[in-house]
C-alpha cells in the first residue's frame, strides 16, 4: 500500500483493534452485513499501532483529522 498519510477523524471509525487480523475480520463482517458500494479501508493511526476501519469517503483534511497509513482496502 501507499505510504502517504491519509487523514481521518478517529470518531468516524466503524471498527478498530490493536490486531490487524481482527480489524480485517471486522471489516469483512461489516462489508457482508451492510452491503455497500463504498470502499472500506483499514488504516493504522500514526504512532499508535491501532488499526481502524473506515469508509474511504470519510477521509478528511489535515486540519480536522489524524494521520493514518492505509494497510488494506476492499
C-alpha positions, 0 to 999 in steps of 0.5 A, a space after each residue: 500500500 501507499 505510504 502517504 498519510 491519509 487523514 481521518 477523524 478517529 470518531 468516524 471509525 466503524 471498527 478498530 483493534 490493536 490486531 490487524 487480523 481482527 480489524 480485517 475480520 471486522 471489516 469483512 463482517 461489516 462489508 457482508 452485513 451492510 452491503 455497500 458500494 463504498 470502499 472500506 479501508 483499514 488504516 493504522 493511526 500514526 504512532 499508535 499501532 491501532 488499526 481502524 476501519 473506515 469508509 474511504 469517503 470519510 477521509 478528511 483534511 489535515 486540519 480536522 483529522 489524524 494521520 493514518 497509513 492505509 494497510 488494506 482496502 476492499 
